Amino acid sequence: MTARKLSISVPPEVEETIKAAAEEEGKPVSTWLAEAAIEKARAATLRADARAAASELVAEYETEHGKLPEESRQRARQFLLEAGLLDDESWRAAG
């Protein structure tokens, strides 16, 4: 695999955290950062897929039974927040 150089800027405390974590795992900082970026991207994809699946389920339910009550929507929102599948920003953006 061909590697490309990137330049990033981080606060000093983040730099120390990164270096310590890479050292603990016995990896170069660049390898550790690349793996961390891949993990973050995969997690974002999984969250997006989960939100899409949830939206599809709600749409199917509402097609059959009518609009989901607001109380149920709020309970679902709380569950998704607690499960880490939703953050307040994405909820506000959805309207």
PDB file of N, CA, C and O in Angstrom:
ATOM      1  N   MET A   1       0.841  -1.171   0.000  1.00  0.00           N
ATOM      2  CA  MET A   1       0.000   0.000   0.000  1.00  0.00           C
ATOM      3  C   MET A   1       0.889   1.239   0.000  1.00  0.00           C
ATOM      4  O   MET A   1       1.840   1.336   0.776  1.00  0.00           O
ATOM      5  N   THR A   2       0.572   2.168  -0.866  1.00  0.00           N
ATOM      6  CA  THR A   2       1.305   3.416  -0.926  1.00  0.00           C
ATOM      7  C   THR A   2       0.778   4.356   0.140  1.00  0.00           C
ATOM      8  O   THR A   2      -0.432   4.508   0.304  1.00  0.00           O
ATOM      9  N   ALA A   3       1.681   4.979   0.854  1.00  0.00           N
ATOM     10  CA  ALA A   3       1.282   5.919   1.902  1.00  0.00           C
ATOM     11  C   ALA A   3       1.464   7.345   1.393  1.00  0.00           C
ATOM     12  O   ALA A   3       2.396   7.648   0.648  1.00  0.00           O
ATOM     13  N   ARG A   4       0.550   8.208   1.815  1.00  0.00           N
ATOM     14  CA  ARG A   4       0.630   9.626   1.470  1.00  0.00           C
ATOM     15  C   ARG A   4       0.825  10.406   2.756  1.00  0.00           C
ATOM     16  O   ARG A   4       0.271  10.054   3.797  1.00  0.00           O
ATOM     17  N   LYS A   5       1.608  11.458   2.679  1.00  0.00           N
ATOM     18  CA  LYS A   5       1.849  12.289   3.852  1.00  0.00           C
ATOM     19  C   LYS A   5       0.744  13.310   4.014  1.00  0.00           C
ATOM     20  O   LYS A   5       0.276  13.905   3.044  1.00  0.00           O
ATOM     21  N   LEU A   6       0.336  13.501   5.259  1.00  0.00           N
ATOM     22  CA  LEU A   6      -0.619  14.545   5.619  1.00  0.00           C
ATOM     23  C   LEU A   6       0.010  15.384   6.718  1.00  0.00           C
ATOM     24  O   LEU A   6       0.843  14.906   7.488  1.00  0.00           O
ATOM     25  N   SER A   7      -0.394  16.608   6.775  1.00  0.00           N
ATOM     26  CA  SER A   7       0.048  17.462   7.862  1.00  0.00           C
ATOM     27  C   SER A   7      -1.185  17.822   8.676  1.00  0.00           C
ATOM     28  O   SER A   7      -2.174  18.302   8.122  1.00  0.00           O
ATOM     29  N   ILE A   8      -1.140  17.598   9.979  1.00  0.00           N
ATOM     30  CA  ILE A   8      -2.264  17.945  10.841  1.00  0.00           C
ATOM     31  C   ILE A   8      -1.769  18.832  11.975  1.00  0.00           C
ATOM     32  O   ILE A   8      -0.589  18.826  12.327  1.00  0.00           O
ATOM     33  N   SER A   9      -2.684  19.578  12.525  1.00  0.00           N
ATOM     34  CA  SER A   9      -2.374  20.415  13.681  1.00  0.00           C
ATOM     35  C   SER A   9      -3.271  19.987  14.828  1.00  0.00           C
ATOM     36  O   SER A   9      -4.481  19.830  14.664  1.00  0.00           O
ATOM     37  N   VAL A  10      -2.664  19.802  15.987  1.00  0.00           N
ATOM     38  CA  VAL A  10      -3.410  19.413  17.178  1.00  0.00           C
ATOM     39  C   VAL A  10      -2.869  20.201  18.365  1.00  0.00           C
ATOM     40  O   VAL A  10      -1.708  20.609  18.364  1.00  0.00           O
ATOM     41  N   PRO A  11      -3.701  20.414  19.372  1.00  0.00           N
ATOM     42  CA  PRO A  11      -3.210  21.047  20.591  1.00  0.00           C
ATOM     43  C   PRO A  11      -2.158  20.157  21.259  1.00  0.00           C
ATOM     44  O   PRO A  11      -2.164  18.942  21.062  1.00  0.00           O
ATOM     45  N   PRO A  12      -1.264  20.746  22.041  1.00  0.00           N
ATOM     46  CA  PRO A  12      -0.192  19.971  22.676  1.00  0.00           C
ATOM     47  C   PRO A  12      -0.689  18.787  23.501  1.00  0.00           C
ATOM     48  O   PRO A  12      -0.075  17.721  23.484  1.00  0.00           O
ATOM     49  N   GLU A  13      -1.802  18.965  24.227  1.00  0.00           N
ATOM     50  CA  GLU A  13      -2.283  17.853  25.047  1.00  0.00           C
ATOM     51  C   GLU A  13      -2.787  16.694  24.194  1.00  0.00           C
ATOM     52  O   GLU A  13      -2.697  15.536  24.600  1.00  0.00           O
ATOM     53  N   VAL A  14      -3.315  17.003  23.019  1.00  0.00           N
ATOM     54  CA  VAL A  14      -3.759  15.942  22.107  1.00  0.00           C
ATOM     55  C   VAL A  14      -2.545  15.230  21.520  1.00  0.00           C
ATOM     56  O   VAL A  14      -2.549  14.009  21.363  1.00  0.00           O
ATOM     57  N   GLU A  15      -1.512  15.996  21.199  1.00  0.00           N
ATOM     58  CA  GLU A  15      -0.280  15.398  20.687  1.00  0.00           C
ATOM     59  C   GLU A  15       0.289  14.389  21.688  1.00  0.00           C
ATOM     60  O   GLU A  15       0.691  13.289  21.309  1.00  0.00           O
ATOM     61  N   GLU A  16       0.318  14.765  22.944  1.00  0.00           N
ATOM     62  CA  GLU A  16       0.852  13.869  23.974  1.00  0.00           C
ATOM     63  C   GLU A  16      -0.014  12.621  24.128  1.00  0.00           C
ATOM     64  O   GLU A  16       0.500  11.517  24.311  1.00  0.00           O
ATOM     65  N   THR A  17      -1.320  12.803  24.052  1.00  0.00           N
ATOM     66  CA  THR A  17      -2.237  11.660  24.146  1.00  0.00           C
ATOM     67  C   THR A  17      -2.009  10.696  22.992  1.00  0.00           C
ATOM     68  O   THR A  17      -1.954   9.482  23.188  1.00  0.00           O
ATOM     69  N   ILE A  18      -1.878  11.241  21.791  1.00  0.00           N
ATOM     70  CA  ILE A  18      -1.657  10.418  20.598  1.00  0.00           C
ATOM     71  C   ILE A  18      -0.343   9.657  20.712  1.00  0.00           C
ATOM     72  O   ILE A  18      -0.290   8.450  20.476  1.00  0.00           O
ATOM     73  N   LYS A  19       0.708  10.368  21.072  1.00  0.00           N
ATOM     74  CA  LYS A  19       2.018   9.730  21.176  1.00  0.00           C
ATOM     75  C   LYS A  19       2.024   8.634  22.236  1.00  0.00           C
ATOM     76  O   LYS A  19       2.594   7.564  22.025  1.00  0.00           O
ATOM     77  N   ALA A  20       1.393   8.901  23.368  1.00  0.00           N
ATOM     78  CA  ALA A  20       1.345   7.898  24.435  1.00  0.00           C
ATOM     79  C   ALA A  20       0.554   6.671  23.989  1.00  0.00           C
ATOM     80  O   ALA A  20       0.968   5.541  24.246  1.00  0.00           O
ATOM     81  N   ALA A  21      -0.574   6.882  23.327  1.00  0.00           N
ATOM     82  CA  ALA A  21      -1.391   5.753  22.871  1.00  0.00           C
ATOM     83  C   ALA A  21      -0.649   4.929  21.827  1.00  0.00           C
ATOM     84  O   ALA A  21      -0.681   3.699  21.866  1.00  0.00           O
ATOM     85  N   ALA A  22       0.021   5.603  20.892  1.00  0.00           N
ATOM     86  CA  ALA A  22       0.783   4.884  19.864  1.00  0.00           C
ATOM     87  C   ALA A  22       1.911   4.085  20.497  1.00  0.00           C
ATOM     88  O   ALA A  22       2.148   2.933  20.133  1.00  0.00           O
ATOM     89  N   GLU A  23       2.597   4.696  21.437  1.00  0.00           N
ATOM     90  CA  GLU A  23       3.697   4.000  22.117  1.00  0.00           C
ATOM     91  C   GLU A  23       3.189   2.792  22.887  1.00  0.00           C
ATOM     92  O   GLU A  23       3.813   1.731  22.876  1.00  0.00           O
ATOM     93  N   GLU A  24       2.056   2.958  23.553  1.00  0.00           N
ATOM     94  CA  GLU A  24       1.479   1.847  24.320  1.00  0.00           C
ATOM     95  C   GLU A  24       1.164   0.658  23.429  1.00  0.00           C
ATOM     96  O   GLU A  24       1.308  -0.494  23.838  1.00  0.00           O
ATOM     97  N   GLU A  25       0.731   0.948  22.202  1.00  0.00           N
ATOM     98  CA  GLU A  25       0.407  -0.131  21.259  1.00  0.00           C
ATOM     99  C   GLU A  25       1.612  -0.568  20.439  1.00  0.00           C
ATOM    100  O   GLU A  25       1.515  -1.488  19.627  1.00  0.00           O
ATOM    101  N   GLY A  26       2.756   0.097  20.653  1.00  0.00           N
ATOM    102  CA  GLY A  26       3.966  -0.286  19.932  1.00  0.00           C
ATOM    103  C   GLY A  26       3.902   0.044  18.447  1.00  0.00           C
ATOM    104  O   GLY A  26       4.446  -0.687  17.620  1.00  0.00           O
ATOM    105  N   LYS A  27       3.244   1.134  18.116  1.00  0.00           N
ATOM    106  CA  LYS A  27       3.074   1.522  16.707  1.00  0.00           C
ATOM    107  C   LYS A  27       3.619   2.924  16.476  1.00  0.00           C
ATOM    108  O   LYS A  27       3.637   3.754  17.385  1.00  0.00           O
ATOM    109  N   PRO A  28       4.064   3.176  15.246  1.00  0.00           N
ATOM    110  CA  PRO A  28       4.416   4.556  14.915  1.00  0.00           C
ATOM    111  C   PRO A  28       3.167   5.444  14.995  1.00  0.00           C
ATOM    112  O   PRO A  28       2.047   4.974  14.795  1.00  0.00           O
ATOM    113  N   VAL A  29       3.374   6.715  15.287  1.00  0.00           N
ATOM    114  CA  VAL A  29       2.251   7.646  15.399  1.00  0.00           C
ATOM    115  C   VAL A  29       1.421   7.658  14.118  1.00  0.00           C
ATOM    116  O   VAL A  29       0.192   7.674  14.180  1.00  0.00           O
ATOM    117  N   SER A  30       2.072   7.650  12.967  1.00  0.00           N
ATOM    118  CA  SER A  30       1.330   7.706  11.703  1.00  0.00           C
ATOM    119  C   SER A  30       0.433   6.478  11.528  1.00  0.00           C
ATOM    120  O   SER A  30      -0.696   6.598  11.053  1.00  0.00           O
ATOM    121  N   THR A  31       0.923   5.319  11.904  1.00  0.00           N
ATOM    122  CA  THR A  31       0.108   4.095  11.824  1.00  0.00           C
ATOM    123  C   THR A  31      -1.065   4.176  12.785  1.00  0.00           C
ATOM    124  O   THR A  31      -2.197   3.852  12.424  1.00  0.00           O
ATOM    125  N   TRP A  32      -0.794   4.607  14.007  1.00  0.00           N
ATOM    126  CA  TRP A  32      -1.850   4.726  15.009  1.00  0.00           C
ATOM    127  C   TRP A  32      -2.931   5.699  14.549  1.00  0.00           C
ATOM    128  O   TRP A  32      -4.122   5.414  14.679  1.00  0.00           O
ATOM    129  N   LEU A  33      -2.517   6.852  14.008  1.00  0.00           N
ATOM    130  CA  LEU A  33      -3.490   7.846  13.529  1.00  0.00           C
ATOM    131  C   LEU A  33      -4.297   7.315  12.346  1.00  0.00           C
ATOM    132  O   LEU A  33      -5.504   7.541  12.268  1.00  0.00           O
ATOM    133  N   ALA A  34      -3.642   6.614  11.432  1.00  0.00           N
ATOM    134  CA  ALA A  34      -4.356   6.055  10.281  1.00  0.00           C
ATOM    135  C   ALA A  34      -5.413   5.045  10.737  1.00  0.00           C
ATOM    136  O   ALA A  34      -6.539   5.047  10.238  1.00  0.00           O
ATOM    137  N   GLU A  35      -5.041   4.182  11.688  1.00  0.00           N
ATOM    138  CA  GLU A  35      -6.000   3.208  12.209  1.00  0.00           C
ATOM    139  C   GLU A  35      -7.149   3.897  12.940  1.00  0.00           C
ATOM    140  O   GLU A  35      -8.303   3.483  12.825  1.00  0.00           O
ATOM    141  N   ALA A  36      -6.830   4.941  13.686  1.00  0.00           N
ATOM    142  CA  ALA A  36      -7.874   5.685  14.399  1.00  0.00           C
ATOM    143  C   ALA A  36      -8.837   6.334  13.404  1.00  0.00           C
ATOM    144  O   ALA A  36     -10.048   6.341  13.625  1.00  0.00           O
ATOM    145  N   ALA A  37      -8.305   6.872  12.322  1.00  0.00           N
ATOM    146  CA  ALA A  37      -9.154   7.500  11.303  1.00  0.00           C
ATOM    147  C   ALA A  37     -10.060   6.464  10.634  1.00  0.00           C
ATOM    148  O   ALA A  37     -11.236   6.727  10.380  1.00  0.00           O
ATOM    149  N   ILE A  38      -9.505   5.296  10.353  1.00  0.00           N
ATOM    150  CA  ILE A  38     -10.315   4.224   9.744  1.00  0.00           C
ATOM    151  C   ILE A  38     -11.429   3.798  10.691  1.00  0.00           C
ATOM    152  O   ILE A  38     -12.571   3.626  10.265  1.00  0.00           O
ATOM    153  N   GLU A  39     -11.107   3.625  11.978  1.00  0.00           N
ATOM    154  CA  GLU A  39     -12.132   3.254  12.965  1.00  0.00           C
ATOM    155  C   GLU A  39     -13.230   4.310  13.039  1.00  0.00           C
ATOM    156  O   GLU A  39     -14.413   3.975  13.094  1.00  0.00           O
ATOM    157  N   LYS A  40     -12.843   5.578  13.040  1.00  0.00           N
ATOM    158  CA  LYS A  40     -13.813   6.667  13.122  1.00  0.00           C
ATOM    159  C   LYS A  40     -14.707   6.670  11.884  1.00  0.00           C
ATOM    160  O   LYS A  40     -15.919   6.852  12.002  1.00  0.00           O
ATOM    161  N   ALA A  41     -14.133   6.475  10.712  1.00  0.00           N
ATOM    162  CA  ALA A  41     -14.912   6.451   9.475  1.00  0.00           C
ATOM    163  C   ALA A  41     -15.886   5.271   9.454  1.00  0.00           C
ATOM    164  O   ALA A  41     -17.034   5.419   9.036  1.00  0.00           O
ATOM    165  N   ARG A  42     -15.430   4.111   9.900  1.00  0.00           N
ATOM    166  CA  ARG A  42     -16.312   2.932   9.957  1.00  0.00           C
ATOM    167  C   ARG A  42     -17.458   3.158  10.941  1.00  0.00           C
ATOM    168  O   ARG A  42     -18.603   2.805  10.658  1.00  0.00           O
ATOM    169  N   ALA A  43     -17.150   3.743  12.090  1.00  0.00           N
ATOM    170  CA  ALA A  43     -18.195   4.020  13.080  1.00  0.00           C
ATOM    171  C   ALA A  43     -19.220   5.001  12.525  1.00  0.00           C
ATOM    172  O   ALA A  43     -20.420   4.842  12.750  1.00  0.00           O
ATOM    173  N   ALA A  44     -18.757   6.005  11.807  1.00  0.00           N
ATOM    174  CA  ALA A  44     -19.680   6.978  11.211  1.00  0.00           C
ATOM    175  C   ALA A  44     -20.590   6.302  10.189  1.00  0.00           C
ATOM    176  O   ALA A  44     -21.782   6.599  10.117  1.00  0.00           O
ATOM    177  N   THR A  45     -20.027   5.399   9.406  1.00  0.00           N
ATOM    178  CA  THR A  45     -20.826   4.668   8.422  1.00  0.00           C
ATOM    179  C   THR A  45     -21.863   3.792   9.115  1.00  0.00           C
ATOM    180  O   THR A  45     -23.016   3.740   8.686  1.00  0.00           O
ATOM    181  N   LEU A  46     -21.466   3.108  10.176  1.00  0.00           N
ATOM    182  CA  LEU A  46     -22.411   2.266  10.920  1.00  0.00           C
ATOM    183  C   LEU A  46     -23.541   3.098  11.523  1.00  0.00           C
ATOM    184  O   LEU A  46     -24.704   2.696  11.481  1.00  0.00           O
ATOM    185  N   ARG A  47     -23.194   4.266  12.085  1.00  0.00           N
ATOM    186  CA  ARG A  47     -24.237   5.138  12.653  1.00  0.00           C
ATOM    187  C   ARG A  47     -25.190   5.620  11.566  1.00  0.00           C
ATOM    188  O   ARG A  47     -26.404   5.645  11.768  1.00  0.00           O
ATOM    189  N   ALA A  48     -24.645   6.000  10.421  1.00  0.00           N
ATOM    190  CA  ALA A  48     -25.487   6.459   9.321  1.00  0.00           C
ATOM    191  C   ALA A  48     -26.405   5.340   8.835  1.00  0.00           C
ATOM    192  O   ALA A  48     -27.583   5.571   8.563  1.00  0.00           O
ATOM    193  N   ASP A  49     -25.866   4.137   8.729  1.00  0.00           N
ATOM    194  CA  ASP A  49     -26.681   2.989   8.309  1.00  0.00           C
ATOM    195  C   ASP A  49     -27.789   2.707   9.331  1.00  0.00           C
ATOM    196  O   ASP A  49     -28.922   2.403   8.958  1.00  0.00           O
ATOM    197  N   ALA A  50     -27.455   2.811  10.613  1.00  0.00           N
ATOM    198  CA  ALA A  50     -28.454   2.569  11.663  1.00  0.00           C
ATOM    199  C   ALA A  50     -29.550   3.627  11.614  1.00  0.00           C
ATOM    200  O   ALA A  50     -30.730   3.305  11.754  1.00  0.00           O
ATOM    201  N   ARG A  51     -29.167   4.892  11.416  1.00  0.00           N
ATOM    202  CA  ARG A  51     -30.188   5.956  11.310  1.00  0.00           C
ATOM    203  C   ARG A  51     -31.083   5.743  10.103  1.00  0.00           C
ATOM    204  O   ARG A  51     -32.296   5.942  10.182  1.00  0.00           O
ATOM    205  N   ALA A  52     -30.489   5.336   8.981  1.00  0.00           N
ATOM    206  CA  ALA A  52     -31.279   5.082   7.774  1.00  0.00           C
ATOM    207  C   ALA A  52     -32.252   3.925   7.994  1.00  0.00           C
ATOM    208  O   ALA A  52     -33.409   3.995   7.578  1.00  0.00           O
ATOM    209  N   ALA A  53     -31.787   2.866   8.645  1.00  0.00           N
ATOM    210  CA  ALA A  53     -32.652   1.719   8.920  1.00  0.00           C
ATOM    211  C   ALA A  53     -33.787   2.116   9.852  1.00  0.00           C
ATOM    212  O   ALA A  53     -34.929   1.704   9.652  1.00  0.00           O
ATOM    213  N   ALA A  54     -33.480   2.915  10.869  1.00  0.00           N
ATOM    214  CA  ALA A  54     -34.518   3.368  11.799  1.00  0.00           C
ATOM    215  C   ALA A  54     -35.548   4.226  11.071  1.00  0.00           C
ATOM    216  O   ALA A  54     -36.749   4.084  11.300  1.00  0.00           O
ATOM    217  N   SER A  55     -35.090   5.105  10.206  1.00  0.00           N
ATOM    218  CA  SER A  55     -36.017   5.950   9.441  1.00  0.00           C
ATOM    219  C   SER A  55     -36.923   5.106   8.549  1.00  0.00           C
ATOM    220  O   SER A  55     -38.114   5.380   8.407  1.00  0.00           O
ATOM    221  N   GLU A  56     -36.334   4.084   7.956  1.00  0.00           N
ATOM    222  CA  GLU A  56     -37.114   3.185   7.099  1.00  0.00           C
ATOM    223  C   GLU A  56     -38.181   2.445   7.905  1.00  0.00           C
ATOM    224  O   GLU A  56     -39.321   2.312   7.460  1.00  0.00           O
ATOM    225  N   LEU A  57     -37.806   1.963   9.091  1.00  0.00           N
ATOM    226  CA  LEU A  57     -38.773   1.270   9.949  1.00  0.00           C
ATOM    227  C   LEU A  57     -39.916   2.194  10.361  1.00  0.00           C
ATOM    228  O   LEU A  57     -41.082   1.798  10.347  1.00  0.00           O
ATOM    229  N   VAL A  58     -39.573   3.423  10.727  1.00  0.00           N
ATOM    230  CA  VAL A  58     -40.614   4.385  11.122  1.00  0.00           C
ATOM    231  C   VAL A  58     -41.528   4.665   9.937  1.00  0.00           C
ATOM    232  O   VAL A  58     -42.747   4.710  10.098  1.00  0.00           O
ATOM    233  N   ALA A  59     -40.963   4.852   8.757  1.00  0.00           N
ATOM    234  CA  ALA A  59     -41.773   5.120   7.570  1.00  0.00           C
ATOM    235  C   ALA A  59     -42.721   3.954   7.272  1.00  0.00           C
ATOM    236  O   ALA A  59     -43.888   4.165   6.942  1.00  0.00           O
ATOM    237  N   GLU A  60     -42.211   2.729   7.391  1.00  0.00           N
ATOM    238  CA  GLU A  60     -43.063   1.556   7.164  1.00  0.00           C
ATOM    239  C   GLU A  60     -44.186   1.498   8.201  1.00  0.00           C
ATOM    240  O   GLU A  60     -45.341   1.237   7.864  1.00  0.00           O
ATOM    241  N   TYR A  61     -43.836   1.742   9.458  1.00  0.00           N
ATOM    242  CA  TYR A  61     -44.843   1.732  10.519  1.00  0.00           C
ATOM    243  C   TYR A  61     -45.907   2.781  10.238  1.00  0.00           C
ATOM    244  O   TYR A  61     -47.102   2.499  10.327  1.00  0.00           O
ATOM    245  N   GLU A  62     -45.472   3.997   9.898  1.00  0.00           N
ATOM    246  CA  GLU A  62     -46.429   5.081   9.678  1.00  0.00           C
ATOM    247  C   GLU A  62     -47.302   4.843   8.450  1.00  0.00           C
ATOM    248  O   GLU A  62     -48.446   5.295   8.403  1.00  0.00           O
ATOM    249  N   THR A  63     -46.769   4.141   7.465  1.00  0.00           N
ATOM    250  CA  THR A  63     -47.574   3.797   6.290  1.00  0.00           C
ATOM    251  C   THR A  63     -48.729   2.878   6.688  1.00  0.00           C
ATOM    252  O   THR A  63     -49.846   3.015   6.189  1.00  0.00           O
ATOM    253  N   GLU A  64     -48.444   1.947   7.585  1.00  0.00           N
ATOM    254  CA  GLU A  64     -49.463   0.995   8.017  1.00  0.00           C
ATOM    255  C   GLU A  64     -50.381   1.522   9.114  1.00  0.00           C
ATOM    256  O   GLU A  64     -51.578   1.234   9.109  1.00  0.00           O
ATOM    257  N   HIS A  65     -49.830   2.293  10.058  1.00  0.00           N
ATOM    258  CA  HIS A  65     -50.576   2.636  11.269  1.00  0.00           C
ATOM    259  C   HIS A  65     -50.818   4.124  11.494  1.00  0.00           C
ATOM    260  O   HIS A  65     -51.466   4.507  12.468  1.00  0.00           O
ATOM    261  N   GLY A  66     -50.314   4.944  10.622  1.00  0.00           N
ATOM    262  CA  GLY A  66     -50.456   6.390  10.825  1.00  0.00           C
ATOM    263  C   GLY A  66     -49.254   6.962  11.558  1.00  0.00           C
ATOM    264  O   GLY A  66     -48.343   6.234  11.952  1.00  0.00           O
ATOM    265  N   LYS A  67     -49.267   8.257  11.731  1.00  0.00           N
ATOM    266  CA  LYS A  67     -48.132   8.973  12.327  1.00  0.00           C
ATOM    267  C   LYS A  67     -47.802   8.454  13.722  1.00  0.00           C
ATOM    268  O   LYS A  67     -48.685   8.238  14.553  1.00  0.00           O
ATOM    269  N   LEU A  68     -46.513   8.261  13.953  1.00  0.00           N
ATOM    270  CA  LEU A  68     -46.012   7.825  15.248  1.00  0.00           C
ATOM    271  C   LEU A  68     -46.244   8.948  16.261  1.00  0.00           C
ATOM    272  O   LEU A  68     -45.906  10.100  15.988  1.00  0.00           O
ATOM    273  N   PRO A  69     -46.810   8.633  17.412  1.00  0.00           N
ATOM    274  CA  PRO A  69     -47.065   9.666  18.416  1.00  0.00           C
ATOM    275  C   PRO A  69     -45.773  10.357  18.860  1.00  0.00           C
ATOM    276  O   PRO A  69     -44.712   9.735  18.909  1.00  0.00           O
ATOM    277  N   GLU A  70     -45.875  11.639  19.181  1.00  0.00           N
ATOM    278  CA  GLU A  70     -44.707  12.416  19.580  1.00  0.00           C
ATOM    279  C   GLU A  70     -44.003  11.807  20.794  1.00  0.00           C
ATOM    280  O   GLU A  70     -42.774  11.810  20.863  1.00  0.00           O
ATOM    281  N   GLU A  71     -44.767  11.292  21.738  1.00  0.00           N
ATOM    282  CA  GLU A  71     -44.159  10.663  22.915  1.00  0.00           C
ATOM    283  C   GLU A  71     -43.273   9.488  22.510  1.00  0.00           C
ATOM    284  O   GLU A  71     -42.191   9.309  23.069  1.00  0.00           O
ATOM    285  N   SER A  72     -43.712   8.700  21.562  1.00  0.00           N
ATOM    286  CA  SER A  72     -42.922   7.564  21.077  1.00  0.00           C
ATOM    287  C   SER A  72     -41.671   8.054  20.355  1.00  0.00           C
ATOM    288  O   SER A  72     -40.599   7.467  20.500  1.00  0.00           O
ATOM    289  N   ARG A  73     -41.805   9.129  19.579  1.00  0.00           N
ATOM    290  CA  ARG A  73     -40.646   9.708  18.898  1.00  0.00           C
ATOM    291  C   ARG A  73     -39.606  10.174  19.918  1.00  0.00           C
ATOM    292  O   ARG A  73     -38.408   9.967  19.721  1.00  0.00           O
ATOM    293  N   GLN A  74     -40.053  10.796  20.995  1.00  0.00           N
ATOM    294  CA  GLN A  74     -39.132  11.278  22.023  1.00  0.00           C
ATOM    295  C   GLN A  74     -38.431  10.117  22.731  1.00  0.00           C
ATOM    296  O   GLN A  74     -37.236  10.196  23.016  1.00  0.00           O
ATOM    297  N   ARG A  75     -39.167   9.044  23.014  1.00  0.00           N
ATOM    298  CA  ARG A  75     -38.550   7.869  23.638  1.00  0.00           C
ATOM    299  C   ARG A  75     -37.508   7.250  22.708  1.00  0.00           C
ATOM    300  O   ARG A  75     -36.431   6.849  23.148  1.00  0.00           O
ATOM    301  N   ALA A  76     -37.839   7.179  21.424  1.00  0.00           N
ATOM    302  CA  ALA A  76     -36.900   6.632  20.438  1.00  0.00           C
ATOM    303  C   ALA A  76     -35.662   7.524  20.347  1.00  0.00           C
ATOM    304  O   ALA A  76     -34.539   7.024  20.278  1.00  0.00           O
ATOM    305  N   ARG A  77     -35.864   8.831  20.346  1.00  0.00           N
ATOM    306  CA  ARG A  77     -34.746   9.775  20.308  1.00  0.00           C
ATOM    307  C   ARG A  77     -33.828   9.556  21.508  1.00  0.00           C
ATOM    308  O   ARG A  77     -32.608   9.501  21.357  1.00  0.00           O
ATOM    309  N   GLN A  78     -34.412   9.433  22.690  1.00  0.00           N
ATOM    310  CA  GLN A  78     -33.612   9.228  23.893  1.00  0.00           C
ATOM    311  C   GLN A  78     -32.818   7.932  23.799  1.00  0.00           C
ATOM    312  O   GLN A  78     -31.643   7.891  24.163  1.00  0.00           O
ATOM    313  N   PHE A  79     -33.462   6.872  23.311  1.00  0.00           N
ATOM    314  CA  PHE A  79     -32.773   5.597  23.149  1.00  0.00           C
ATOM    315  C   PHE A  79     -31.586   5.739  22.197  1.00  0.00           C
ATOM    316  O   PHE A  79     -30.491   5.257  22.490  1.00  0.00           O
ATOM    317  N   LEU A  80     -31.803   6.402  21.053  1.00  0.00           N
ATOM    318  CA  LEU A  80     -30.736   6.560  20.070  1.00  0.00           C
ATOM    319  C   LEU A  80     -29.592   7.409  20.619  1.00  0.00           C
ATOM    320  O   LEU A  80     -28.423   7.136  20.347  1.00  0.00           O
ATOM    321  N   LEU A  81     -29.934   8.445  21.396  1.00  0.00           N
ATOM    322  CA  LEU A  81     -28.898   9.256  22.038  1.00  0.00           C
ATOM    323  C   LEU A  81     -28.060   8.409  22.991  1.00  0.00           C
ATOM    324  O   LEU A  81     -26.830   8.461  22.961  1.00  0.00           O
ATOM    325  N   GLU A  82     -28.729   7.632  23.832  1.00  0.00           N
ATOM    326  CA  GLU A  82     -28.033   6.799  24.817  1.00  0.00           C
ATOM    327  C   GLU A  82     -27.212   5.697  24.159  1.00  0.00           C
ATOM    328  O   GLU A  82     -26.178   5.286  24.687  1.00  0.00           O
ATOM    329  N   ALA A  83     -27.676   5.220  23.003  1.00  0.00           N
ATOM    330  CA  ALA A  83     -26.955   4.164  22.285  1.00  0.00           C
ATOM    331  C   ALA A  83     -25.798   4.714  21.454  1.00  0.00           C
ATOM    332  O   ALA A  83     -25.027   3.955  20.868  1.00  0.00           O
ATOM    333  N   GLY A  84     -25.686   6.042  21.410  1.00  0.00           N
ATOM    334  CA  GLY A  84     -24.613   6.653  20.632  1.00  0.00           C
ATOM    335  C   GLY A  84     -24.869   6.663  19.143  1.00  0.00           C
ATOM    336  O   GLY A  84     -23.946   6.863  18.354  1.00  0.00           O
ATOM    337  N   LEU A  85     -26.117   6.447  18.746  1.00  0.00           N
ATOM    338  CA  LEU A  85     -26.467   6.429  17.329  1.00  0.00           C
ATOM    339  C   LEU A  85     -26.987   7.772  16.836  1.00  0.00           C
ATOM    340  O   LEU A  85     -27.262   7.944  15.648  1.00  0.00           O
ATOM    341  N   LEU A  86     -27.118   8.710  17.746  1.00  0.00           N
ATOM    342  CA  LEU A  86     -27.664  10.017  17.399  1.00  0.00           C
ATOM    343  C   LEU A  86     -27.019  11.034  18.318  1.00  0.00           C
ATOM    344  O   LEU A  86     -26.757  10.755  19.487  1.00  0.00           O
ATOM    345  N   ASP A  87     -26.770  12.204  17.786  1.00  0.00           N
ATOM    346  CA  ASP A  87     -26.328  13.288  18.646  1.00  0.00           C
ATOM    347  C   ASP A  87     -27.314  14.436  18.486  1.00  0.00           C
ATOM    348  O   ASP A  87     -28.115  14.441  17.551  1.00  0.00           O
ATOM    349  N   ASP A  88     -27.262  15.390  19.375  1.00  0.00           N
ATOM    350  CA  ASP A  88     -28.218  16.487  19.334  1.00  0.00           C
ATOM    351  C   ASP A  88     -28.157  17.257  18.027  1.00  0.00           C
ATOM    352  O   ASP A  88     -29.179  17.747  17.546  1.00  0.00           O
ATOM    353  N   GLU A  89     -26.959  17.370  17.444  1.00  0.00           N
ATOM    354  CA  GLU A  89     -26.821  18.101  16.189  1.00  0.00           C
ATOM    355  C   GLU A  89     -27.575  17.413  15.054  1.00  0.00           C
ATOM    356  O   GLU A  89     -28.299  18.072  14.308  1.00  0.00           O
ATOM    357  N   SER A  90     -27.415  16.093  14.915  1.00  0.00           N
ATOM    358  CA  SER A  90     -28.102  15.395  13.822  1.00  0.00           C
ATOM    359  C   SER A  90     -29.617  15.400  14.040  1.00  0.00           C
ATOM    360  O   SER A  90     -30.383  15.403  13.076  1.00  0.00           O
ATOM    361  N   TRP A  91     -30.051  15.402  15.308  1.00  0.00           N
ATOM    362  CA  TRP A  91     -31.487  15.441  15.596  1.00  0.00           C
ATOM    363  C   TRP A  91     -32.054  16.806  15.182  1.00  0.00           C
ATOM    364  O   TRP A  91     -33.117  16.877  14.565  1.00  0.00           O
ATOM    365  N   ARG A  92     -31.344  17.885  15.525  1.00  0.00           N
ATOM    366  CA  ARG A  92     -31.814  19.230  15.154  1.00  0.00           C
ATOM    367  C   ARG A  92     -31.815  19.398  13.638  1.00  0.00           C
ATOM    368  O   ARG A  92     -32.726  20.017  13.088  1.00  0.00           O
ATOM    369  N   ALA A  93     -30.808  18.855  12.959  1.00  0.00           N
ATOM    370  CA  ALA A  93     -30.725  18.970  11.512  1.00  0.00           C
ATOM    371  C   ALA A  93     -31.866  18.258  10.826  1.00  0.00           C
ATOM    372  O   ALA A  93     -32.310  18.677   9.757  1.00  0.00           O
ATOM    373  N   ALA A  94     -32.351  17.173  11.434  1.00  0.00           N
ATOM    374  CA  ALA A  94     -33.454  16.398  10.856  1.00  0.00           C
ATOM    375  C   ALA A  94     -34.788  17.109  11.025  1.00  0.00           C
ATOM    376  O   ALA A  94     -35.773  16.758  10.376  1.00  0.00           O
ATOM    377  N   GLY A  95     -34.815  18.106  11.896  1.00  0.00           N
ATOM    378  CA  GLY A  95     -36.049  18.860  12.091  1.00  0.00           C
ATOM    379  C   GLY A  95     -36.823  18.289  13.194  1.00  0.00           C
ATOM    380  O   GLY A  95     -37.901  18.789  13.514  1.00  0.00           O
TER     381      GLY A  95
END
